[in-house]
Amino acid sequence: MTSRLSRYLSVLFLQRLFITLFGMVTLLGVLDALGNADLVPDGAGLVGQVRYMVLRMPILFDRTFVFGLLLAVLLTYASLYRRNELVIISGSGLSVFGQVRALAPAVIFVSVVSAIGIDQINPVASKALEDWLGTSVLRENSQTPERVWLSDGRLLVEVAGMQNERLSGLTIFERDANGAVIAVTTAGTASPVAGGWRLEDTEQQRFDGRTPQNDTFWSSAQTPDSLHLLLTEPRDLALADLLALHRMRGSGSRPASAYLLWALHRISLPLAALAVLMLAVPIMQLYGRRDSSDIALARGVAAGFVFMVTDGVLKTLAESGRFSAPLAVALPILGLALAGLWLALGREVQK
């Protein structure tokens, strides 16, 4: 009976998860495309808007998955309550923890598949957006640096953006052996060539008494691929790249903890999904005639908003290096799980 009930609950949950995520991602995709219509090149028309929306959908899916999963569990139990099936399930002797165990395999499966899909698809979508519209389209909040800084030997290099493997807005600071800046070279654009980058529209100022030179070549091991990783939002990178950038020192405008943060976030997605399940199931345990699934649903949504806000604040602090990355990932999940455990124990006592 338990296996049959588990299959029944899993089917209900997966149906509502698909509908919820599809609706949320589609709606947000349309609103995002309309709000950023100025980013699409003139003349692209409807085809350009649709292309932008499609490329943004994997990124929006990543941002909404956990909340969509919470809504799916809440809607699953709301439908059970309205068909009086929840009372039957409880009357059969299946506890709150038993219901969590019944749904856990489906939740874990979906979250693992989603984490793998995000890891494989998001970097491709981000790269396509960058090549088409430039790196500015990937900046989502004020925490994202508008320019990236690179340490390249005795050079400090500031890059404004990149599109189609072509850099724009370069400023190269040349230092002496003591670290003092002895020359500043600006370049409008730079194109990759063997052994470095060819600079265009250059201008140089020197502070060591030597005659300014018209340098047109930046010798560097940096490639378009490596600069793409540094210019992209860490959340949209693949797990392997996040771990590699976390170990790298001396390049990039973000602290290494930013890359560790989103690597841990990606790995912990199934745990976050289980914590959401642990909270949602006891919230929706309704047995009396006066119980209202709408009120319980609203409570679940409110709890989800509190989780998302707390999670966002801690991750913002950790991304800037002002808070521990492991704690920023673990504390919201642990808080959600403990709240769910407390509610589950309370429901068992009421029964």
N, C-alpha and C positions, 0 to 999 in steps of 0.2 A: 504493500500500500504506500509505503514511504517513497519508494522509487517512482511509483506512478504519480504521486502528488508532486514530487520534485520536478518531473517532466512537465506536468500541467502548469505549475508556477513558473517554470523556466520559459515555456512557450508564451505565456501571458506577458512576462517581463520583457522578452526579446521583441515581441510585437510592439509594445509600448516604447521600448528604447529606440527602435528604428524610427517610429513615427515622431517621437520627441526630438531626436537628434536631427532627423531630416528637416523637420519644421524649423527648429532653432537655427541650424546652419544656413538654410535657404533664406529665411527672413533676415538674419544678420548679414548674409552675403549681399542681398539686394540693397539693404540700408547702407552697407559699407561701400558698395559700388556707386550709389547715388551720392553719398557724402564725399567721395574721393573722385568724382567724375573729372575734376580738373587735372588729375594726374595722368589720365589717359590722353595720348596724343590727339591733336586736332585732326579730324577726318576719320578717326577710327570708327566712329558711329556705334551702332548697336553691337556689332561684332566685337569691337574693342571692349565695350562694357561687359559683355558676356565672358570674354576671355579673361578679363581682370577678375570677375566674380568667381570663375572656375578655379583660377590659380590661388585665390584667397581662401577657398573653401577648406582645404586641408588644414590651414593655419587656424581658421575659425573653429573647426572641429576639435582641435587640440585645446583651444581656450574654453570650450563649452562641454567637453565630454563628462567631467565629473558631475557638474550640475545637471546635465541631461540624464545621467544615470540615476541621480537622486530623484528627479521627477518621475522617471520610469518606474522605480520601485514604489513611490508614493501612489502613482496612478494604478499600478497593479493591485495594490491593497485597497484602494478606493473602489475599484470594480468588484473585488471580492466581497467587500462590505455591502455594496448595494445589491448584490445578488444573494446575500445572506450566506455566502460560502465561508466567510471568515469564522462565523460562530460554529459552523460544522467542523472546520479544521481544528479549532480550539477544543471543541467537544470531543473530538476523536483522541485527545490526549497529547497532541503535538504542541510542545512548548514554543515559546518565542525563540529560544536557542535552536530548537529543531527546525523551525521555519527558516532561520538564518542559514542553517546547514543545508537545507533543501535548495535554497537559491544560490548558495555560495559557488558551486561549480560553474553555473552560467555566468555569474558576475566575474569570476576569475578569468574564464575563457574570453569573455568580451573585452575585459581590460587588458589582457596580455596581447590579444590580436590588435587592439587599438594602439597600444604602446609600440608594437612592431611596425604597424602601418604608419604611425606618426613619425617614427624614426627613419623610415625609408622614403616616405612621400614628401614630408614637409621640406627637407633640404632641396629636393628637386623643384618643388613649387617656388620656393624662395629664390633659388638660382634663376629660374625662368623669369620671375618678376623683376629681379635685379638687372638681368640682361636686357629686358624690355624697357623698364621705366627708371632704372638707376637705383642706387642704394637708399635714396631718400624715402622710397615707398615702403621700406622695411622698418622704418622708425615709427614705433607705436606709442611711445610715451616720452616724457621729459627726461627720464633716466638714461635714455639711449644717447650716447655721444654723437654729436653732429659730425665730428671729424675723428679719425683714428690716428693715433700716434704710434710710430715705429722706432725702435732702437736698432740701428743697423751699423754696427761697428762704432766709429766715431761720429756717425751721422744720426741726427734726430729728424725724422721725417713726419710731416703732417699731411694727411690725405683727406680731401673733402668728400670724394665719392668715386664710384667706379660704375661704368656701364659698358657692356660688350668688351670686357677686358681692357678698357681704356680708362686711365685714371684722370681725375680732374682736380684742380685746385691744390697743387703740391707746394709745400714750403720745406726746404731742406736746410737744416742747421748743421754746419760743419764745426766740429770742436777740435781743440788741440789736445795734447797729451794730458793737460791739467783739467780738461773739461770745460774750458772757457770757449764761448762761441767766437769763431774767427771769420765766419762768412755765412751769409743767408742767401739762398738761391730760391727764387719762386719760378714756377712753371705752370702754364695754363693747363696743359695736358701731358700725358705720358703714355707711350705705347710699349708693350713688351717686345724685347729683342733678345738675342742670345747674350746671356751674361748679365742682364739687367733691363733697364728701361730707357727708351729714347725720349728725351724731354723736348717740348715745343713751347714757344713763346716764353723763353727764359729771361730772367733778369737777376743780377747778382750784386750784393753789397758786401764789401769786405771790411774787417776791422783790425787787420794785422799789418796794414800799410802796403800790401801788395795790390797790383792792378786787378780790378774785377775781370773775371773771365766769363765767356759765354759758354758755360758748360751745357752740353746737349745730351749727356749720358750719365745715368745713375747706375753705377755698378752695384748689383744687389742679388742676393739669393732669393729674394721675395718673388713669387710668381703670382699670376692672376688668381690661381686657386687658393694660395695661402692668404692673399689679401681679401679674397671673398669671405673666407672664414672669419677674419678679424672684423670685417665690416657688417657681418650678418648678426641679427639678434641671436644670442646664445640659445634661446628656447627653440629656434628653428633649425638648429644644427643636428647632425646625426650624433648618436651616443659616442661613437669612436672618436669623432672630431672634438667633442666636448672634453673627453678624457685627455686627449692629446694637448689641447689648448690649456687645460688645467695644469699640466706638467710643464708647459713652456713658460719661460720667464723672459722679460725684457722687451716684449712687443705687445702692442695693443693698448687701447684706452681703458679697458675693463680689468678689474682685479681678477686673479686666477679663481677666486672663490665664486665668481659669477658662473663660470663654466662648470665647476663642481656642483653648484646649486642645481642647475638644470639637468645635469647628468643624474643626480640623485632623484630629482623630480620624475624623470622618465622611468627610472628603475622602480620607484616606489608607487607607480600608478596603480598596480593591482592592490597594494595595501590600502591606498586611499579609497579605492572602490569598495573594498571589504568594510572599511570603517563607515562609509556612507550607508552600506547595507545594514550594518550593525545599528545605526541610528534610526534609519527609516522604518525598519520592521516594528520595533516597539512603539514608535510614535503612532503607527496605524493600527494598533491593537484596540479595536472598538467592539464592545459586546452588548452594551445596553441600548435600549430603544431611544434614549435621549442623546446618545452619542451621534456626532455629526462628522462624517468623513471630510466635509469641506473645511471644518475648523482644524482637524488634524492635518489635512493637506497643507493648509496655510502655515501651521506650526512647522511642518517639515520644510517648507520653502524658506521660512524665516531662519530656521537653523542652518539651512544651506547657504543663505546669504551671509550669516555671521561667519561661517567657516570660510567662505570665499574671501571676505574682507580681511579676516585675520591672516589667512594664508597669503593674500596679496601683500599686506603690510610687511609681514616677516620676510617674504621673498624679496621685496624691494630693498629692505635694509641689508639683507644678505648679499644681494647683487652689487651693492655699493661697497661691500666690505665692512659694514658696521655691525654685522651680526653673524653668528655662526651658520654656515650653510647647512650642515647636517641637522642642527636644531630647527632651522627655519622650515625644513621639510618634515621633520619628525613631530614637532609639537602640535601643529594643527591636526594631523592624522591621529596622534595619540589622544588629543582632547576630544575628537569626534568619537573615537572608539570607547573612551571612558564614559562619555555622556550616554552613548548607546547602551553600554553595559549597565549603567545605573538605571536607565529607563526600563531595560529588559527585566532586571531584578525586581523593580517596582511593580511591573505588570504581572510577574509570576506571583508576587505576594498578594496582589488584588484578586487573582484567580483562586 
